[in-house]
């Protein structure tokens, strides 16, 4: 066994060593650059640092998009009285929070900090848990009370645009999360994919309401998405998304 293989630095940065061009295999799960910045900088090479900059740039783009999407979605949801559309819009706010977390994680010396990665990973997981209770409670209330959601042209336009963009954004972040050994980045990508699935579900609900008057579809979809949010939050908390 060589001295490099025995060194603490080599053992703690295995998730990013492969990205930097090393022959060392990635670890079984993610942890980022666990060494101090001075020593980690030598191991987290140009490819890793480029991936980190890309992750931060995508998160900035997400933050700007989610701000506009959230505002328009809330307006449309309030007008239509649609709980799944409102839940989707609030999800945009929470996705924006996840984007801020990833931006924070890859800014300055935190880019090479295992502690920052751990905190960011847990914070992204919590952001999933913030969405699920609201969606579930409001959906149950609407089902029990027979609340009728109206059709919404604005809601259809906004959710359709999200459905086109979010899958590509989510997949890109998932891949960057795997390359960086960053559960926070992968978790944010998971939120983008959840947003796309929710947009598709909301579109189905809005279309069913407009075409057939099936307003019950709306809260049922919201309940299913609340369960998905809990599942994804649990995966993000354990760091399974980047393993």
N, C-alpha and C positions, 0 to 999 in steps of 0.2 A: 504493500500500500504506500502511495507517495505521500509526501508531507502536505501537499495541497489537499488531498482527499481527507487527511486527518484534521485539517485546520477548522476552527469554529466558523470562519467566514464562509468557507466553501460549503459547509454543511447547512448554514442558515440561509443561503441564497440560492439553493438548488432550483426553486421555481423559475428564477429569471436567468439562470446560467445558460440554459439552452437557447434563450432568446438572444443572449449576448454572443452566441457562437461557440459556447463551450461544449465539450463532449459529455458533460455531466447530465444525467437524466433528471427531469423535473421531479419534485417531491410528490408524494401521494396527494397532498392538498396544498392550498395556497397559503402564502404568508408574506409575499413581497420581499423587499430587501431588508432582512432582519439585522444586518450589521450596522455599525455606526456609519454616518455619511462619508467620512474620510476613506474608510476601507471599502464601503459598498460601491462607491463611485467607480472603483477600478473593475468591479465585477459586473455591475449594471451598465453595460457598454452602450454604444451609440444606438443600436437597434432598440434596446429596451427604452432608452430615453426618448427616442422618436415615437415609440408606441405610447409612452406616457403623455407626450405632447398631443398626440392625436386623441387620446382619451379625454384630455382636458378640453380640447377644441370641440369635440363632439358634445361634451357636456354643456359648454357655453351655447352651442347651437340649440340643444334641447331646452335649455332654460329660456331662451328667447321664444322658441316655438310654443312651449308650454304656457308661457304668460299669455300670448294671444289666444291660444286654443282654450285655455281655462276661462278667460273672460267671455269669449263668444259662447262657449258651452254652457256657462252659468246663465247667461241671458236667455239662450234658447230653452234650457231646461226649466227655468222659472216661467217662461211664457207658456210652455206646453204642459207644465205640471208633470214632467217625466222624471221619475226617481232614478232610472238607469242613466238618463242623460245628465242629470245633476251629479250623480255619483261618478260618472265618467269625467265630468268637468273638474270635480274636486280631486279626482285621481290625477289630473293634469297638474294641479297645484302641488300634490305630493310628489309627482315625478320631477317637478321643478326643484323641490327640496332635495331629492336624491341627486339631481345634477349639481346643486350647490355643494353637496357633501363630497362628490367626486372631484369637483374643481378644487375644493379645500385640500383634499387628500394629495393631489398632484401639483401643489403650488409650493415653491421654495424647497426647503430642506425636508419637508414632509414627504416628498416624492420618494425618498430613500429610507423612510421610517416604517418599520414593521408595526410600531405602536399606532401610528396614524392610520395604517391600513386596517388594523383591528378595530379601531374606533369607528372608522368610516363604514366598514362592513356591517357592524352592529347597528349603526344609525340608519343605513339603507334598509336593513331588515325591519326596524321599528317603523319606518315610513310605510311599509306594506301594512303593518298592523293598524296604523291610523285610519286607513281607508275601510277595512272590512266591517267594523262594527256599525259605522254609519249606514253603509249600504244595506246590511242585513236588517237593522232595526226599521229603517224607512220602508224597505220592501215588505216586511211582515205587516207593518201598519197599513200600507196600501192594499195588500191582499185582504186583510181583515175588514178594512173599511170600505172596500169596493171603489177606491179612488180611480178615476178615469183620466189617463194621460192623453192629451191631444196631439195631433200631428204637428211637426215642426220642420219647415223647409230649411231654416238656418241650421237646425240640429243635424239634418241629413247632410248638408254641405260640409259642415265642420267635421263631422265624424268620418265622412268619406275621404276627406283630405288626410286625416290621421291614419286611416286604414291603408292608404297608399304609401305613406312615408315611414310609419313606425316600424314595420317589419325589417326593413333594410337597416334602420338605425339600431334596432335592438340586436340584430345578428352581428353587426359590426362591433358593438360594445361587448357582446359575449366573447367574440374572438379576441379582442384586445384584453379583456379580463383574463382569459386563459393564458395569453402570451405574457402578461404582466404578473401573473399570479395574484390578481386583485379581485377578491370577492366583491368589493364595493362596486367596481366597474361592471363586473358580470351581473350583479344584482340590479344595477341601474338599467342594463340591457334587458333584463327580465321584466322590469317595469314597462319599458317601451313595448315589449311583446304583449304584455298584459293589456296595455293601452290599445294596441291594435285589435286584440281579441274583443275587448270591451266595445271598441268602436263598431266592429262587425256585428256584435250582439245588439247594440243600441240601434243600429240601422235596421236590423231585422224587426226589433220591437216597434220602431217608428213606422216602418212599412206595414207591419201587421195591423197597427192601430189605424193607419190611414186607409188601408184597403178593406179590412174586414171588421174594424172596431174591436179587435182583440187586445184591449188595453192590459189584460192580465199578463200578457207576455212580458211586458216591461219589468214589473217587480220580480217575476220568476228569474229572468235573466240577471237582475241585480243580485239575487240570492246566490246564484251559481258563481258569479264573479267574485262575490265576497269570500266564498270558500276557496277559490283559486288564489286570491290575495293572501289568505292565511297560509296556504301551502307554500307559495313563493317566498313569503316572509320567513317561514321556518327554514327553508333551504338556504336563504341568504344569511340567516343568523349562524347556521352551521358551516357556511362557506362551501356548500356543495356545488354552487354554480360554476366555480372556477376549478373544480377538481377534474 
